[in-house]
C-alpha cells in the first residue's frame, strides 16, 4: 500500500484538516495496518475499488465499491476521536484508492457527545443535479451525523461546465471570519483526464486573502478559501472533485441529519 500526504497544516493554509491518499495494488493481498491518533476525527473517503476495513478487530466494514469516480459513490467510514487500529484488505483483486481525511479534535472548544464509529453505506449519499447549461453538474453529499465536524461530498462537472458557482459565502460571512466570530477550512481533491481551471477569491482560515486563477492537475489537492472558487475542466473533458470542509461560517441543512444512516456504535 502506498501513502501520499496531500495536505496538512504544516504544508498548506490549514489549521485542523489533513488529507492523505492511500493506494493498494491488485497484487497485494496482505492486510495493511493503519494506527490512528486519539485526538482526530477521521473520514475514510472512497475513490475506486472496494476494501475490507477491520476496526479494532471488532467492526468488519466495506469501504468503497465503484470502478470509476464517475459512478455513484459507495460506502464511506467515519470514526470519532479515539485510538483506532484499522486493518485494510483489498477485496476484488482490483486497484483500491481512498482518501483519509483527518481533523484535529483539539480545536473544539466543547466536545459534543458522539458515537465512536459510524459506517455510512451507499444510501447515506444525497445526490442531485445542480444548475443547467454551462453550470450543470452532479453533486453528492455525504450525510454528516450530529457531533461530527468533517463535511464531505463530491461534484462531477460535465464537459464545458463550471461548478462551485455562484459563491457559497457572502461578504458578511467573510467579515465574520475576519472578526473571529466563525471558523472555516476547505479543500478539494481533483480527478480529471486533462486539467482544470479554478479561480480562487476569498479568505483562508487565518484571514489571508487569495485571488488567483490557476490550473489544477489530475490527482492534485488544493485548499479553497471562504468565498468563491469556480472550477471548469479543460475543453472537451469532464472533471470530478471531492470536497471537505469544517467550520461554522456556512451551514448546509441538508447535510446534518444522521437519521438516514445505519450506524455501528462502540
C-alpha positions in Angstrom: 0.0 0.0 0.0 1.3 3.4 -0.9 0.6 6.6 1.0 0.7 10.1 -0.4 0.5 13.0 2.0 -1.5 15.6 0.2 -2.4 18.4 2.6 -1.7 19.2 6.2 -1.4 22.3 8.4 2.4 22.1 8.1 2.3 22.4 4.3 -0.9 24.3 3.4 -3.0 27.2 4.8 -5.0 24.8 7.1 -5.4 24.7 10.8 -7.1 21.4 11.6 -7.6 19.4 8.4 -5.2 16.9 6.9 -5.6 14.9 3.7 -3.8 11.6 2.7 -4.3 9.3 -0.3 -3.9 5.5 0.1 -3.5 3.2 -3.0 -3.4 -0.6 -2.9 -2.2 -2.6 -5.9 -4.5 -5.5 -7.1 -1.5 -7.8 -6.5 -1.5 -7.1 -2.8 -3.4 -9.5 -0.5 -1.9 -8.9 2.9 -3.7 -6.6 5.4 -2.4 -3.1 5.8 -2.5 -1.7 9.3 -3.3 2.0 10.0 -2.9 3.2 13.5 -4.6 6.4 14.2 -4.5 9.1 16.9 -6.7 9.8 19.9 -7.3 13.4 19.0 -8.5 13.2 15.4 -11.9 12.8 13.8 -11.5 10.5 10.8 -13.2 10.0 7.4 -12.3 7.2 5.1 -13.5 8.5 1.7 -13.7 6.1 -1.3 -12.3 6.8 -4.7 -12.3 3.5 -6.6 -12.3 -0.2 -5.6 -13.5 -2.0 -2.5 -11.6 -2.6 0.7 -12.5 -4.5 3.8 -11.8 -2.5 6.9 -11.5 -4.3 10.2 -11.6 -1.7 13.0 -10.2 -2.7 16.4 -10.8 -6.3 15.4 -14.4 -5.7 16.2 -16.1 -3.9 13.3 -15.8 -5.5 9.9 -16.9 -2.9 7.3 -16.7 -2.4 3.5 -15.2 0.8 2.1 -16.0 1.9 -1.4 -17.4 -0.2 -4.3 -17.2 1.7 -7.6 -14.9 1.2 -10.6 -14.7 4.9 -11.6 -15.3 8.2 -9.8 -17.9 9.0 -12.4 -20.1 6.2 -10.9 -22.2 6.9 -7.8 -20.2 7.0 -4.6 -20.3 3.9 -2.4 -19.5 3.2 1.3 -17.5 5.6 3.5 -16.5 5.2 7.1 -16.4 7.9 9.8 -14.6 7.5 13.1 -14.8 9.8 16.1 -11.7 10.7 18.0 -10.2 7.7 19.7 -7.3 5.2 19.4 -8.1 3.2 16.3 -6.4 0.2 14.8 -7.7 -0.4 11.2 -6.6 -3.3 9.1 -7.4 -2.8 5.4 -7.7 -5.7 2.9 -8.4 -5.4 -0.8 -11.5 -7.4 -1.8 -11.8 -7.9 -5.6 -8.1 -8.0 -6.7 -8.8 -4.6 -8.3 -7.0 -1.4 -7.5 -8.2 0.3 -4.4 -7.8 4.1 -3.8 -9.2 6.1 -0.9 -8.7 9.3 0.9 -8.2 9.6 4.6 -9.4 13.0 5.9 -8.3 13.9 9.5 -9.5 16.7 11.7 -7.7 17.7 14.9 -10.4 17.5 17.5 -8.4 19.6 19.9 -9.7 22.6 18.0 -13.1 22.1 19.5 -13.9 24.4 22.4 -16.5 21.9 23.6 -16.7 18.3 22.7 -20.1 17.2 21.6 -21.5 13.7 22.5 -20.9 11.4 19.5 -20.9 7.8 18.6 -17.5 6.2 18.4 -17.8 4.7 15.0 -20.3 5.1 12.2 -20.4 3.3 8.9 -22.1 5.2 6.0 -23.5 2.9 3.4 -24.4 3.9 -0.1 -27.8 5.3 0.8 -26.2 7.9 3.0 -25.3 9.9 -0.1 -27.7 12.7 -1.1 -27.4 13.0 -4.9 -28.9 15.7 -7.1 -28.3 17.7 -10.3 -27.4 21.3 -9.8 -27.5 24.1 -12.3 -28.2 24.0 -16.0 -26.3 24.6 -19.3 -22.8 25.7 -18.7 -23.3 25.3 -14.9 -24.8 21.8 -14.9 -23.2 19.3 -12.6 -24.0 16.3 -10.4 -23.4 16.7 -6.7 -23.4 14.0 -3.9 -23.3 15.0 -0.3 -22.2 12.5 2.4 -24.6 12.8 5.3 -22.9 14.4 8.3 -24.1 12.9 11.6 -24.6 15.2 14.6 -21.4 15.5 16.5 -19.1 15.1 13.5 -17.3 18.1 12.1 -16.0 17.0 8.7 -18.5 17.8 5.9 -17.8 16.0 2.7 -19.1 15.3 -0.8 -18.2 15.3 -4.5 -19.1 17.0 -7.7 -18.9 15.8 -11.3 -18.7 18.5 -14.0 -20.0 17.7 -17.5 -17.6 18.8 -20.3 -17.5 22.6 -20.6 -19.5 23.2 -17.4 -18.5 25.2 -14.3 -19.2 24.3 -10.7 -18.8 25.9 -7.3 -20.6 28.9 -8.7 -22.1 31.2 -7.6 -20.1 31.8 -4.5 -21.2 30.0 -1.4 -20.1 32.7 1.0 -21.3 36.3 1.2 -19.3 39.4 2.2 -20.9 39.1 5.6 -19.6 35.6 6.0 -16.1 36.8 5.2 -16.3 39.7 7.6 -17.4 37.3 10.4 -14.4 35.2 9.7 -12.1 38.2 9.9 -13.7 39.2 13.2 -13.1 35.7 14.6 -16.8 35.0 15.0 -16.7 31.9 12.8 -14.2 29.3 11.6 -13.6 27.8 8.1 -11.3 25.4 6.3 -12.0 23.7 2.9 -10.0 21.6 0.5 -10.6 19.8 -2.9 -9.1 16.6 -4.4 -9.4 16.6 -8.2 -9.6 13.8 -10.8 -9.7 14.8 -14.5 -8.3 13.4 -17.8 -6.9 16.7 -18.8 -6.7 19.7 -16.4 -8.9 22.1 -14.6 -9.0 25.8 -14.3 -10.0 27.3 -11.0 -10.4 30.9 -9.8 -9.8 31.4 -6.1 -11.2 34.5 -4.5 -11.7 34.7 -0.7 -10.2 34.2 2.7 -8.2 31.4 4.3 -8.9 30.4 8.0 -6.2 32.9 9.2 -7.8 35.8 7.3 -5.2 35.8 4.5 -6.7 37.0 1.2 -6.3 34.9 -2.0 -7.2 36.0 -5.5 -5.8 33.9 -8.4 -6.6 31.8 -11.4 -4.6 28.6 -11.8 -4.5 25.2 -13.4 -5.4 22.1 -11.4 -3.9 18.7 -12.4 -5.2 15.2 -12.1 -4.6 13.9 -8.5 -4.0 17.3 -7.1 -5.3 18.5 -3.8 -5.7 22.2 -3.0 -7.0 24.5 -0.3 -10.0 26.6 -1.3 -11.0 29.8 0.5 -14.2 31.0 2.1 -15.6 33.0 -0.8 -15.6 32.0 -4.4 -13.8 29.1 -6.2 -15.5 28.3 -9.6 -13.8 25.4 -11.5 -14.1 24.1 -15.1 -12.4 21.3 -17.0 -10.1 21.7 -20.0 -12.0 21.8 -23.4 -14.0 18.6 -24.0 -13.1 17.0 -20.7 -15.0 16.1 -17.6 -13.8 17.0 -14.1 -14.5 15.4 -10.7 -13.6 16.5 -7.3 -14.2 15.6 -3.7 -14.6 18.4 -1.2 -14.1 18.5 2.5 -14.8 21.4 4.9 -15.1 22.1 8.6 -16.2 25.3 10.4 -19.1 27.4 11.3 -19.1 30.0 8.6 -21.6 28.2 6.4 -24.4 25.8 7.3 -25.9 23.3 4.9 -29.1 22.0 6.5 -29.3 19.1 4.0 -26.0 17.7 5.3 -26.8 17.5 9.0 -29.2 14.6 9.5 -28.0 11.3 10.9 -31.4 9.6 11.0 -30.9 8.0 7.5 -27.7 6.4 8.3 -27.2 2.8 9.5 -24.8 3.0 12.5 -22.5 0.8 14.4 -21.9 2.1 17.9 -18.9 1.2 20.0 
